[in-house]
Amino acid sequence: MKPLIEKYLGSLPVQHITPAYKDNGLRMVSGNHFFKFYRGADKKSLVLDIYHGKIDYSPDLALRANMLSQIMTIELIKKIREEKQWIYSGGVSASVIEHPYGHYSLTAQMPCGPENVQNILTELDNEVAGYLKDGVSKEDLDKVKKAMIEQYKEGVKSNGTWLQELQQVYFWGIIKRIF
């Protein structure tokens, strides 16, 4: 049965459609907002702190956002988890996105006890203010660079990495420096 399905799918006509993004106008809500959802009987909280805004996309900015998120994750785990013991785990993700409009997003996610929520938000705001004022330390930047190089060396050995690269080139027309 499988060979017949493959033959049928392979014989279907291909329409030459160029993929395109459509901006439906959906945007993140501006300002400071607190959303509280109550579910379950256990006293648990999940802090999601999101910083976002418009920015012109560039691959360099996307790389810098990725590096910043890794540095912030290391620092938050060191300070908030290990030193202050306010969270169980946590992490930061950051991205600069080109389509459908140029914007950035930095999201910190930290599960914790409800008594620590405000302390965590204050500490996170202080961390972000510190990065805006002083930038990142050379030591932290070197750690992340080294980790990214190792990750790249391992990634080029896997089919998944090359599949992703080929999809970006052939499907979206993104020309990478590697090719």
Backbone hydrogen bonds in HBPLUS format (Angstrom, degrees):
<---DONOR---> <-ACCEPTOR-->    atom                        ^
c    i                          cat <-CA-CA->   ^        H-A-AA   ^      H-
h    n   atom  resd res      DA  || num        DHA   H-A  angle D-A-AA Bond
n    s   type  num  typ     dist DA aas  dist angle  dist       angle   num
A0004-LEU N   A0001-MET O   3.10 MM   3  5.32 121.4  2.46 101.6 116.2     1
A0005-ILE N   A0001-MET O   3.09 MM   4  6.45 154.6  2.16 154.3 161.7     2
A0006-GLU N   A0002-LYS O   2.97 MM   4  6.22 164.3  1.99 157.5 161.7     3
A0007-LYS N   A0003-PRO O   2.94 MM   4  6.08 155.1  2.00 141.8 148.6     4
A0008-TYR N   A0004-LEU O   2.92 MM   4  6.13 156.5  1.98 145.2 151.6     5
A0009-LEU N   A0005-ILE O   2.87 MM   4  6.09 173.4  1.87 158.2 159.6     6
A0010-GLY N   A0006-GLU O   2.89 MM   4  5.94 154.8  1.95 145.0 152.5     7
A0011-SER N   A0007-LYS O   3.07 MM   4  6.18 128.2  2.35 136.0 148.1     8
A0011-SER N   A0008-TYR O   3.08 MM   3  5.21 137.1  2.27  99.2 111.3     9
A0012-LEU N   A0009-LEU O   3.37 MM   3  5.47 158.1  2.43 101.9 108.2    10
A0017-ILE N   A0015-GLN O   2.92 MM   2  5.73 118.6  2.31 113.2  96.1    11
A0045-SER N   A0112-CYS O   2.81 MM  67  5.23 151.0  1.89 168.9 161.5    12
A0112-CYS N   A0045-SER O   2.84 MM  67  5.23 165.3  1.87 140.5 144.3    13
A0047-VAL N   A0110-MET O   2.92 MM  63  5.07 175.2  1.92 136.5 135.2    14
A0110-MET N   A0047-VAL O   2.87 MM  63  5.07 156.7  1.93 145.3 152.3    15
A0049-ASP N   A0108-ALA O   2.94 MM  59  5.15 157.0  2.00 145.0 151.8    16
A0108-ALA N   A0049-ASP O   2.88 MM  59  5.15 162.8  1.91 146.7 152.2    17
A0051-TYR N   A0106-LEU O   2.80 MM  55  5.06 163.5  1.83 150.6 156.3    18
A0106-LEU N   A0051-TYR O   2.75 MM  55  5.06 157.1  1.80 156.8 160.9    19
A0053-GLY N   A0104-TYR O   3.30 MM  51  5.62 149.6  2.40 140.9 140.7    20
A0104-TYR N   A0053-GLY O   2.88 MM  51  5.62 158.5  1.93 159.9 166.0    21
A0055-ILE N   A0102-GLY O   3.15 MM  47  5.26 164.1  2.18 106.3 110.8    22
A0062-ALA N   A0058-SER O   3.05 MM   4  6.38 156.4  2.11 153.4 160.5    23
A0063-LEU N   A0059-PRO O   2.97 MM   4  6.21 154.4  2.04 146.2 152.4    24
A0064-ARG N   A0060-ASP O   2.95 MM   4  6.22 159.7  1.99 148.7 154.6    25
A0065-ALA N   A0061-LEU O   2.88 MM   4  6.06 153.6  1.95 147.7 154.6    26
A0066-ASN N   A0062-ALA O   3.07 MM   4  6.29 156.4  2.13 143.1 149.2    27
A0067-MET N   A0063-LEU O   2.95 MM   4  6.23 160.2  1.99 151.5 156.9    28
A0068-LEU N   A0064-ARG O   2.84 MM   4  6.03 157.7  1.89 147.5 154.0    29
A0069-SER N   A0065-ALA O   2.97 MM   4  6.18 156.7  2.02 147.9 153.6    30
A0070-GLN N   A0066-ASN O   3.16 MM   4  6.47 153.3  2.23 145.9 152.5    31
A0071-ILE N   A0067-MET O   2.99 MM   4  6.27 159.7  2.03 151.9 157.5    32
A0072-MET N   A0068-LEU O   2.81 MM   4  6.01 165.8  1.83 155.5 159.6    33
A0073-THR N   A0069-SER O   2.95 MM   4  6.07 152.4  2.02 142.0 149.4    34
A0074-ILE N   A0070-GLN O   3.13 MM   4  6.37 161.3  2.16 146.5 150.5    35
A0075-GLU N   A0071-ILE O   2.99 MM   4  6.27 166.3  2.01 154.5 158.2    36
A0076-LEU N   A0072-MET O   2.78 MM   4  5.89 164.7  1.81 153.7 158.1    37
A0077-ILE N   A0073-THR O   3.01 MM   4  6.07 162.2  2.04 148.2 153.1    38
A0078-LYS N   A0074-ILE O   3.00 MM   4  6.16 156.8  2.05 144.3 151.4    39
A0079-LYS N   A0075-GLU O   2.83 MM   4  6.00 171.0  1.83 155.7 158.1    40
A0080-ILE N   A0076-LEU O   2.75 MM   4  5.31 138.7  1.92 135.0 147.5    41
A0081-ARG N   A0077-ILE O   3.24 MM   4  4.83 131.8  2.48 106.3 119.3    42
A0082-GLU N   A0077-ILE O   2.95 MM   5  6.29 159.2  1.99 162.9 169.2    43
A0083-GLU N   A0078-LYS O   3.10 MM   5  6.37 142.8  2.24 143.3 154.1    44
A0084-LYS N   A0079-LYS O   3.03 MM   5  6.31 151.0  2.12 151.7 160.6    45
A0086-TRP N   A0080-ILE O   2.91 MM   6  5.74 167.2  1.93 172.2 169.3    46
A0085-GLN N   A0081-ARG O   3.12 MM   4  4.41 124.1  2.45 102.0 114.6    47
A0088-TYR N   A0111-PRO O   3.11 MM  23  5.97 163.0  2.13 151.3 155.6    48
A0091-GLY N   A0109-GLN O   3.01 MM  18  5.55 146.5  2.12 146.6 156.8    49
A0109-GLN N   A0091-GLY O   2.87 MM  18  5.55 168.2  1.88 167.7 171.7    50
A0093-SER N   A0107-THR O   2.85 MM  14  5.32 158.7  1.89 150.3 156.9    51
A0107-THR N   A0093-SER O   2.76 MM  14  5.32 167.0  1.77 165.2 168.3    52
A0095-SER N   A0105-SER O   2.89 MM  10  5.49 150.0  1.98 152.8 162.4    53
A0105-SER N   A0095-SER O   2.95 MM  10  5.49 149.7  2.04 156.3 161.3    54
A0097-ILE N   A0103-HIS O   2.78 MM   6  5.48 166.1  1.80 170.7 173.9    55
A0103-HIS N   A0097-ILE O   3.03 MM   6  5.48 155.9  2.09 149.6 156.8    56
A0116-ASN N   A0113-GLY O   3.01 MM   3  5.67 163.5  2.03 122.8 128.0    57
A0120-ILE N   A0116-ASN O   2.96 MM   4  6.11 160.1  2.00 160.3 165.8    58
A0121-LEU N   A0117-VAL O   3.00 MM   4  6.29 163.1  2.03 155.8 160.2    59
A0122-THR N   A0118-GLN O   2.98 MM   4  6.16 158.2  2.03 149.0 154.7    60
A0123-GLU N   A0119-ASN O   2.94 MM   4  6.15 162.0  1.97 148.0 153.2    61
A0124-LEU N   A0120-ILE O   2.83 MM   4  6.01 160.9  1.86 154.4 159.8    62
A0125-ASP N   A0121-LEU O   2.97 MM   4  6.13 158.0  2.02 144.2 150.1    63
A0126-ASN N   A0122-THR O   2.99 MM   4  6.26 152.8  2.07 146.6 154.1    64
A0127-GLU N   A0123-GLU O   2.91 MM   4  6.22 152.3  1.99 147.3 155.0    65
A0128-VAL N   A0124-LEU O   2.96 MM   4  6.23 167.1  1.98 156.0 158.4    66
A0129-ALA N   A0125-ASP O   2.94 MM   4  6.10 161.3  1.97 146.5 152.1    67
A0130-GLY N   A0126-ASN O   2.90 MM   4  6.09 149.9  2.00 143.1 151.5    68
A0131-TYR N   A0127-GLU O   2.97 MM   4  6.33 152.1  2.05 150.5 157.8    69
A0132-LEU N   A0128-VAL O   2.93 MM   4  6.20 155.4  1.99 151.1 158.2    70
A0133-LYS N   A0129-ALA O   2.96 MM   4  6.12 148.5  2.06 143.6 152.0    71
A0134-ASP N   A0130-GLY O   2.78 MM   4  5.77 170.1  1.79 154.0 156.7    72
A0135-GLY N   A0131-TYR O   2.85 MM   4  4.32 136.9  2.03 113.2 123.6    73
A0141-LEU N   A0137-SER O   3.02 MM   4  6.25 162.5  2.05 151.7 157.1    74
A0142-ASP N   A0138-LYS O   2.87 MM   4  6.03 158.3  1.92 150.3 155.6    75
A0143-LYS N   A0139-GLU O   3.07 MM   4  6.33 152.6  2.15 144.3 151.5    76
A0144-VAL N   A0140-ASP O   3.09 MM   4  6.36 162.2  2.12 151.9 155.5    77
A0145-LYS N   A0141-LEU O   2.91 MM   4  6.12 161.0  1.95 151.6 157.4    78
A0146-LYS N   A0142-ASP O   3.00 MM   4  6.11 163.3  2.03 147.2 151.4    79
A0147-ALA N   A0143-LYS O   3.05 MM   4  6.30 158.6  2.10 146.1 152.1    80
A0148-MET N   A0144-VAL O   2.86 MM   4  6.06 156.3  1.92 152.1 158.6    81
A0149-ILE N   A0145-LYS O   2.96 MM   4  6.19 154.3  2.03 150.5 157.0    82
A0150-GLU N   A0146-LYS O   3.08 MM   4  6.33 160.7  2.12 148.3 153.2    83
A0151-GLN N   A0147-ALA O   2.91 MM   4  6.11 156.7  1.97 145.6 152.5    84
A0152-TYR N   A0148-MET O   2.88 MM   4  6.06 151.0  1.97 142.8 150.7    85
A0153-LYS N   A0149-ILE O   2.94 MM   4  6.20 159.9  1.98 149.6 154.7    86
A0154-GLU N   A0150-GLU O   3.08 MM   4  6.35 152.3  2.16 147.9 154.5    87
A0155-GLY N   A0151-GLN O   2.81 MM   4  5.91 151.7  1.89 143.8 153.0    88
A0156-VAL N   A0152-TYR O   3.04 MM   4  6.20 156.1  2.10 158.8 160.2    89
A0157-LYS N   A0154-GLU O   3.19 MM   3  5.57 153.8  2.26 108.1 116.1    90
A0158-SER N   A0155-GLY O   2.98 MM   3  5.46 166.0  2.00 116.9 121.5    91
A0163-LEU N   A0159-ASN O   2.82 MM   4  6.03 152.9  1.90 154.3 163.0    92
A0164-GLN N   A0160-GLY O   3.01 MM   4  6.19 159.9  2.06 145.8 150.4    93
A0165-GLU N   A0161-THR O   3.03 MM   4  6.33 157.4  2.08 147.2 153.5    94
A0166-LEU N   A0162-TRP O   2.92 MM   4  6.08 164.4  1.94 149.7 153.6    95
A0167-GLN N   A0163-LEU O   2.91 MM   4  6.10 156.4  1.96 150.3 157.0    96
A0168-GLN N   A0164-GLN O   3.06 MM   4  6.28 157.6  2.11 147.7 153.1    97
A0169-VAL N   A0165-GLU O   3.09 MM   4  6.38 150.8  2.18 145.9 153.8    98
A0170-TYR N   A0166-LEU O   2.82 MM   4  5.92 172.7  1.82 160.4 160.9    99
A0171-PHE N   A0167-GLN O   2.85 MM   4  5.26 147.8  1.95 133.0 143.8   100
A0174-ILE N   A0168-GLN O   2.87 MM   6  5.41 159.2  1.92 149.1 142.1   101
A0173-GLY N   A0169-VAL O   3.08 MM   4  4.63 126.2  2.39 108.9 119.4   102
